[in-house]
Amino acid sequence: MAVIAFLNRQFSVQMLFLAGAALTAQLSASAGSLSEGEGITCKPFGLVQSRSVEICTLRNSHGTEGRITSYGGIVTSLNVPDRNGRFDDVVLGYDTLAEYLKSSPYFGALIGRYGNRIAKGKFHLDGKTYVLATNNGPNALHGGIKGFDKVVWTVARAEVTPQGPQLTLTYRSKDGEEGYPGDLSVTAVYTLTNDNALRLDYLATTDQPTVVNLTHHSYFNLRGHGDILSHVVQINAGLFTPVDDTLIPTGELRSVANSPFDFRKPTAIGARIDTVDEQLRFGKGYDHNWVIDKPSQSLPVQAIVYEPETGRVLEVLSAEPGLQFYSGNFLDGSNIGKGGKAYAFRSGFCVEPQHFPDSPNHPNFPSTVLRPGETYRNTIVYRFSAR
């Protein structure tokens, strides 16, 4: 009976997906409600341990297009216009699934169960000590050896909504996976909105107390190629969390004033990145968490990035308390990406709304504990424009 129930659930998911795809085809053909070309299509992308992986192409009413795969929830490409209407792919990644499986520094991935680092792969919760997989020196990083970026998600729904084409992925992380307690049911909804934003809505529930910190790890380059040092960044934060030499927060909340970490006014990434500074030395550049100023809006702008050559602007919106800004310091040209491009040192940057690194080991940080009966939520919006 358990097998029959499982097959029925699988059949229901497949039928839901097919129904959504059929609806999308009908809507895309309807000139009355959608612009030409708007819609969502999914096709096979390969296999992972005999499991089929899909890649879905979302296209909005302005011609902006993103591709997302059910392996790791990865955004493999995102084509947006510049000030002259020219489209370029503004995220780093690969052309094939095999390349993601071989080696990827989290290009475009959905990160979990815990984004960022946990010191020495250990934390305490309700009197118990949990030991995690360590995969970043002595620490646990981005969920462990096989985090959410390296599993096959289920395509639960693919449809066109009034906001734009939308893809829903689901995954059940079992109790003990990578050392984390509790069965965690996760839903990730990707919407390519008609105001040229990629909106990510994460939800999760658990059957045991656990810790959760989901985020998104695209490497952006608003020129589409080359280094990112001329990109101009503004981060709405007066504090950041300094780290030790393994990039674990010390627990201090330090002012950004009179330091290379002050992005309260628009500043080029390259302006101070090579300043003689202990924190920059530890990260080989920027790889730190900023403490976002308490906003008045429910979904505030955390950061704005402007690229002068193309005029492209990226706004990052989220209600998360922190923003990890990473300047691609560990890229070294060994990753050969889309179109045969070698991704060199600092050729992409990440802006990751999330809770603070190592929060389970710092009672003074905002809590990342999720308990049964609660719902974890994190909305991230990457909104594009040009000027």
C-alpha angles and dihedrals in degrees: 000000000000090000092049091049090050092050091048091053091048091048091050092052091049092048090048090052093047091047090051091049091049091049090050091052091050093048094046089055092051110095091187098068107023138045117247112283097012114137147076131271130180130200138168116285100179142282134292113194090334092311116123116239120206130205117204126200116210119193124182132205092272096053094257108146136195132181122209129182129207089229104093092339085270122181098217097181140004119189115196133166128254126216090285095048094257113145123222134171104250101187130074120237147110138285097228140042090234090064092052089050093049101051134338132159088216094287107190093339135156104239125214176180081024119001117214125008136330114195115253089344094278139112138163125230128174092345095311128109117222121201116207134196109271117218106154109063105289093342141080113244131193096343099318137270092333105024127165089283090068103047132085112250125205118249098228099170140003116184147135113253130185087262093052140276113333136196123194121199127184135194136176113213108201126228109274096020106152086348098298119133126237137029103277120200111202132190122190119190119193117194123181096204128210091244089064098260131133104220120195120194115188123190130175140174131188140201093212134033109277143148123258133184114162124182144152125256110197116152104223129203111174091196089052093233144028128043122327099221095110093055110113115226133195120185120186096223134110094188138046135186111248117215141211123243091281090054095252115140115253090216094252122125102212129192116247091214116126092004138102086255095070106109096151086117120045108275133170114252090233096049096090106001094111095046114133098257131140094226093051089048092054092052097034082236130336115352101135144118119249119207104231116228112251105266132211094216125078092231106026131186106257098180143001124205122192127190110203099201097056099022091231117155127198119196118192116206127185142131092226115123095232142041122204110210114193124181099202094258096156095053107108108169095267093108108080105200140184115338091010094292117156110223104226132195110305096359093135138029132208128215108188120180107208147120117289121286115263092010094152088066097046114066090189091062122084108277123258095189117128120193134192111281093029127101122219113217132183124168119192123183123192104191121189131202138143137230 
